[in-house]
Amino acid sequence: MELPSPQALEIEKLGGCTVPSPLSSRRERFRDDQDRILVASRVSQLEPFSDPNTVPSFEAAGARRKIFFRPAEIACGIVSCGGLCPGINNVIRSVVLTLIHRYGVPRIYGFRYGYAGLAGDPEAGPPIELTASLVEPIHRLGGSFLGSSRGPQDSATMAENLERLGIRILFTIGGDGTLRGAAALAGEIARRGGRISVIGIPKTIDNDIHLVERSFGFATAVEEARQAIVGAHAEARGALNGVGLVKLMGRHSGFITAHASLSNSDVNFCLVPEVPFSLHGERGFLRALEARLRLRRHAVIVVAEGVGQDLMETAEGPSTDASGNVRLMDVGPFLKSQIREYLSRRGLAHTVKYIDPSYIVRSLPANSVDAEYCLVLGQHAVHAGMAGRTSMVVGYWNRHFTHVPIALATSQRKEIDPQGTIWPRVLEATGQPASMTETQV
């Protein structure tokens, strides 16, 4: 990974912090602004830097002794956007309780159905006031207590609504599209000369946000996906030449598919978007599958949803959703059909059982790992907002919570590196051919 410049890692601030934190009277470990977290994880990455001050580093997350806002005089807002993901309610609850119990913020608004609610869409309804008693039980539930939506909204209208409600910190829970919207909103606020902090909390079940080691919901997704693989393996072993085919989330990044496969060593083929493959040919996927069945009489295949888009054709061409994302063709039924046709032509009696747990997985409550992670993300988001940071997302890097500029987090997508450490482990665990293409890569 190419290291970002120190300038790209600087966090925008609304101004100097002069207000004593209400946490000062408590046993709090405050972070100094000069406390930095190295981006590099290897000594070799540091060799080009002779001056320690030029080494790329993140601002460390955490409470500050002096803050920017006077908590008792402001209101805050929370919005969640994009697809559902385990842990959204945990984050909402953590933000609300930290604002109330630790900083004494008197008013917190929750905007319904994403940026549509923040933009004042009458269908979304007015914002609701979030209280400690209202959010107390929501961490036990899946989905989003506030609802969600996709698609851009007018930044000027959203900025006006924030100003009208006296909101000085907005917490946005979402992935790449949500963060881009948050950056645009922060830019509009700055253009107007406003003093409103916009803080992002990384939500994407695909775990594909740049410079964030893990986004919340990912651990729950891997755990639950593993259960689907257990079922697929049982079905495959229960029939002569049985094939268990599982499709998991992962539009452009195959982290869930790879890690679920690694957590269940019964997977024989793991297909991810980052590693193209051919269906046919001497070294194609179907020939490799046939060889596996003739040898062991069953096979388990786990495929990410973004796999094989180049193998499928549509007369209409690609379309996009409300967020501008290209609508993917469904690789699961396509692969099932291709497998059945090929094995039938080869005279191999078989059964194919197809499992797609996607909507079940993403709507579940967070597991214990994600629940703890969401709690801390929410706390650090509040600390960052109170300290006047803006246009940033709370990250996690090298075992530390960090502040990441939204512009940097959205500059590229995190993907599996076929030459890195994860993919070789997948190949070793599955035993699948290193290359399933017509020509050697």
Secondary structure as the mmCIF struct_conf table of DSSP 4:
data_model
#
loop_
_struct_conf.conf_type_id
_struct_conf.id
_struct_conf.beg_label_comp_id
_struct_conf.beg_label_asym_id
_struct_conf.beg_label_seq_id
_struct_conf.end_label_comp_id
_struct_conf.end_label_asym_id
_struct_conf.end_label_seq_id
HELX_LH_PP_P HELX_LH_PP_P1 GLU A 2 SER A 5
TURN_TY1_P TURN_TY1_P1 PRO A 6 PRO A 6
HELX_RH_3T_P HELX_RH_3T_P1 GLN A 7 LEU A 9
HELX_LH_PP_P HELX_LH_PP_P2 GLU A 10 ILE A 11
STRN STRN1 GLU A 12 LYS A 13
BEND BEND1 LEU A 14 GLY A 15
STRN STRN2 VAL A 19 PRO A 20
HELX_LH_PP_P HELX_LH_PP_P3 SER A 21 SER A 21
HELX_RH_3T_P HELX_RH_3T_P2 PRO A 22 SER A 25
BEND BEND2 ARG A 26 ARG A 26
HELX_LH_PP_P HELX_LH_PP_P4 PHE A 30 ASP A 32
TURN_TY1_P TURN_TY1_P2 ASP A 33 GLN A 34
STRN STRN3 ARG A 36 LEU A 38
BEND BEND3 VAL A 39 VAL A 39
BEND BEND4 ARG A 42 ARG A 42
HELX_RH_3T_P HELX_RH_3T_P3 VAL A 43 LEU A 46
TURN_TY1_P TURN_TY1_P3 GLU A 47 PRO A 48
BEND BEND5 ASP A 51 ASP A 51
HELX_RH_3T_P HELX_RH_3T_P4 PRO A 52 THR A 54
BEND BEND6 VAL A 55 VAL A 55
STRN STRN4 SER A 57 ALA A 60
HELX_LH_PP_P HELX_LH_PP_P5 ALA A 61 ALA A 61
BEND BEND7 GLY A 62 GLY A 62
BEND BEND8 ARG A 65 ARG A 65
STRN STRN5 LYS A 66 ILE A 67
BEND BEND9 PHE A 68 PHE A 69
HELX_RH_3T_P HELX_RH_3T_P5 PRO A 71 GLU A 73
STRN STRN6 ALA A 75 SER A 80
BEND BEND10 GLY A 82 GLY A 83
TURN_TY1_P TURN_TY1_P4 PRO A 86 GLY A 87
HELX_RH_AL_P HELX_RH_AL_P1 ILE A 88 LEU A 97
HELX_RH_PI_P HELX_RH_PI_P1 THR A 98 ARG A 102
TURN_TY1_P TURN_TY1_P5 TYR A 103 TYR A 103
STRN STRN7 ARG A 107 GLY A 110
TURN_TY1_P TURN_TY1_P6 ARG A 112 TYR A 113
HELX_RH_AL_P HELX_RH_AL_P2 GLY A 114 LEU A 118
TURN_TY1_P TURN_TY1_P7 ALA A 119 GLY A 120
TURN_TY1_P TURN_TY1_P8 PRO A 122 ALA A 124
STRN STRN8 ILE A 128 GLU A 129
HELX_RH_AL_P HELX_RH_AL_P3 ALA A 132 VAL A 135
TURN_TY1_P TURN_TY1_P9 GLU A 136 PRO A 137
HELX_RH_3T_P HELX_RH_3T_P6 ILE A 138 ARG A 140
BEND BEND11 LEU A 141 LEU A 141
BEND BEND12 GLY A 143 GLY A 143
TURN_TY1_P TURN_TY1_P10 PHE A 145 LEU A 146
BEND BEND13 GLY A 151 GLY A 151
HELX_RH_AL_P HELX_RH_AL_P4 SER A 155 ARG A 164
TURN_TY1_P TURN_TY1_P11 LEU A 165 GLY A 166
STRN STRN9 ILE A 167 GLY A 174
BEND BEND14 GLY A 175 GLY A 175
HELX_RH_AL_P HELX_RH_AL_P5 ASP A 176 ARG A 191
TURN_TY1_P TURN_TY1_P12 ARG A 192 GLY A 193
STRN STRN10 SER A 197 PRO A 202
STRN STRN11 LYS A 203 LYS A 203
TURN_TY1_P TURN_TY1_P13 ILE A 205 ASP A 206
STRN STRN12 ILE A 209 ILE A 209
TURN_TY1_P TURN_TY1_P14 HIS A 210 LEU A 211
BEND BEND15 GLU A 213 GLU A 213
STRN STRN13 PHE A 216 PHE A 216
TURN_TY1_P TURN_TY1_P15 GLY A 217 GLY A 217
HELX_RH_AL_P HELX_RH_AL_P6 PHE A 218 ARG A 237
TURN_TY1_P TURN_TY1_P16 GLY A 238 GLY A 238
BEND BEND16 ALA A 239 ALA A 239
TURN_TY1_P TURN_TY1_P17 LEU A 240 ASN A 241
STRN STRN14 GLY A 242 LEU A 248
BEND BEND17 ARG A 251 HIS A 252
HELX_RH_AL_P HELX_RH_AL_P7 PHE A 255 SER A 263
TURN_TY1_P TURN_TY1_P18 SER A 265 ASP A 266
BEND BEND18 ASN A 268 ASN A 268
STRN STRN15 PHE A 269 LEU A 271
TURN_TY1_P TURN_TY1_P19 PRO A 273 GLU A 274
BEND BEND19 VAL A 275 VAL A 275
BEND BEND20 LEU A 279 GLY A 281
TURN_TY1_P TURN_TY1_P20 GLU A 282 ARG A 283
BEND BEND21 GLY A 284 GLY A 284
HELX_RH_AL_P HELX_RH_AL_P8 PHE A 285 ARG A 296
BEND BEND22 ARG A 297 ARG A 297
STRN STRN16 HIS A 298 ALA A 304
TURN_TY1_P TURN_TY1_P21 GLU A 305 GLY A 308
HELX_RH_3T_P HELX_RH_3T_P7 GLN A 309 LEU A 311
BEND BEND23 ALA A 315 GLU A 316
STRN STRN17 THR A 320 THR A 320
TURN_TY1_P TURN_TY1_P22 ALA A 322 SER A 323
BEND BEND24 GLY A 324 GLY A 324
HELX_LH_PP_P HELX_LH_PP_P6 ASN A 325 ASN A 325
STRN STRN18 VAL A 326 VAL A 326
HELX_LH_PP_P HELX_LH_PP_P7 ARG A 327 MET A 329
HELX_RH_AL_P HELX_RH_AL_P9 VAL A 331 ARG A 345
TURN_TY1_P TURN_TY1_P23 ARG A 346 GLY A 347
STRN STRN19 THR A 351 ILE A 355
HELX_RH_AL_P HELX_RH_AL_P10 SER A 358 ARG A 362
TURN_TY1_P TURN_TY1_P24 SER A 363 SER A 363
BEND BEND25 LEU A 364 LEU A 364
HELX_LH_PP_P HELX_LH_PP_P8 PRO A 365 ALA A 366
HELX_RH_AL_P HELX_RH_AL_P11 SER A 368 MET A 386
TURN_TY1_P TURN_TY1_P25 ALA A 387 GLY A 388
STRN STRN20 ARG A 389 THR A 390
BEND BEND26 SER A 391 SER A 391
STRN STRN21 MET A 392 TRP A 397
TURN_TY1_P TURN_TY1_P26 ASN A 398 ARG A 399
STRN STRN22 HIS A 400 PRO A 405
HELX_RH_AL_P HELX_RH_AL_P12 ILE A 406 ALA A 409
TURN_TY1_P TURN_TY1_P27 THR A 410 THR A 410
BEND BEND27 SER A 411 GLN A 412
STRN STRN23 ARG A 413 ARG A 413
TURN_TY1_P TURN_TY1_P28 PRO A 418 GLN A 419
BEND BEND28 GLY A 420 THR A 421
HELX_RH_AL_P HELX_RH_AL_P13 ILE A 422 THR A 430
BEND BEND29 ALA A 434 ALA A 434
BEND BEND30 THR A 437 THR A 439
#
